[in-house]
Amino acid sequence: MPAVVLDRVISWLLIAVLLSPSAALSASITNRDDRDRKVTIIEGSTPKTLVLKPNEVIDGICKVGCLIRIDDSREDPFELESSDVTSIEDGQLYDDGAVAPTVSGSGPDAQPSQPAPRP
């Protein structure tokens, strides 16, 4: 294969990889509670409800941002961005940042996410 053609193929593959959706550009939620938690994810106008078992993780959600309700809460929903790493602790959603805390509910940076305006 000529070098020019090979360079062009490699360039197109690189572009395809960079433009493809990635799990790195989506949020995650870990249930750190010792009981099941019902999580409703609202992306656009479509709600999706899942039950998270203890220590279970949902990855690949909120690719462009979403609202989260825990256990059918009537309080304001939590707003997540596509890069958020979060956990449920004592029924609240906490921002874990880039790395999850090593001990459940600990860490100086573990703060509840801010509720978003009601949809």
Summary of the structure (lengths in Angstrom):
residues: 119
radius of gyration: 18.2
end to end distance: 55.9
largest distance: 63.5
contacts: 299
relative contact order: 0.18
helix: 17%
strand: 37%
